[in-house]
Amino acid sequence: MFSMLLLIQEFIINFKNFFQKLFQRKATKYALLFLFVLFFLSILIPYISPYEQDIFGAVHFDNAGKAPSFLHWFGTDSAGRDVFTITIYAGFYSLKVAFLVVLLSISIGLPIGMFSGVSSKRTDEIIMRITDGFLAFPPLILPIAITAAIGPSLNNIILGISISWFPWYVRIARSQALTISSLDYVSIAKSMGGSRLHIIKTHILPNSISPIFTQATIDAGYAILTAASLSFIGLGAQHPDLEWGLLIVQSRAQFMNHWWEVFFPGVFILLTVISFNIVGDDIRELTNKKRL
């Protein structure tokens, strides 16, 4: 118990120092600031926007199709809703997709990959061939098949993308497990009777956090893109949920006349994906320097 507390304390200290170094990079600092502001603003927008009813499906046809102005910063859509309000609020659901897809993919892939890496050659071979079966599907085909089979919704998007992506985390975790298991101090722990669970918990898992976290940060942006793609073909979020891809779908018929209805949700998708990629690239660079 005491050793576990020491490990947690050491992890918190290292995590704090790592983020201090990360915030020293200007591009990463602005990317993280954008993501934090977007997240908190998406939570607070129903309480601070004068058009909070637009979030819940209010219709104002007398105010439809207004260009961006002081009253409506991003204009209004064909139903008279304030585009700024619904775009910011939709960011909560898009970030929810990113977070839950990554969390679910890691939760499935990490234990499977680590178990595979410390298991016998036969068990490892069986697990990896099953993993290869999932990887044989193109990244978008499996989520399309799953959401088409069980019905389009935000939760089904998360499930479909996670099932498609967890094999990548299996491979990363297995690679880390194989590398770390071959080190001398791990071999000594095995010779002293250390169980597989002890080896994973004490040696492999702490040393696998950096590559997993780096991959997760980059995947978060692509999860938003994939969810938007599924919404665009009608297999994603459905009304009354709000999601950036769904907003673009609902407004694409008015794009030539009301460009702002599509433009602003698209810009937020672009900025969010770029921000996640910047953070992920800098995390990878910092962790590589630390290893060197």
Secondary structure, 3 states (H helix, E strand, C coil): CHHHHHHHHHHHHHHHHHHHHHHCCHHHHHHHHHHHHHHHHHHHHHHHCCCHHHHHCCCCHHHCCCCCCCCCCCCECCCCCEHHHHHHHHHHHHHHHHHHHHHHHHHHHHHHHHHHHHCCHHHHHHHHHHHHHHHCCCCCHHHHHHHHHHCCCHHHHHHHHHHHHHHHHHHHHHHHHHHHHCCHHHHHHHHCCCCHHHHHHHHHHHHHHHHHHHHHHHHHHHHHHHHHHHHHCCCCCCCCCCCHHHHHHHHHHHCCCCCHHHHHHHHHHHHHHHHHHHHHHHHHHHHHHHHC
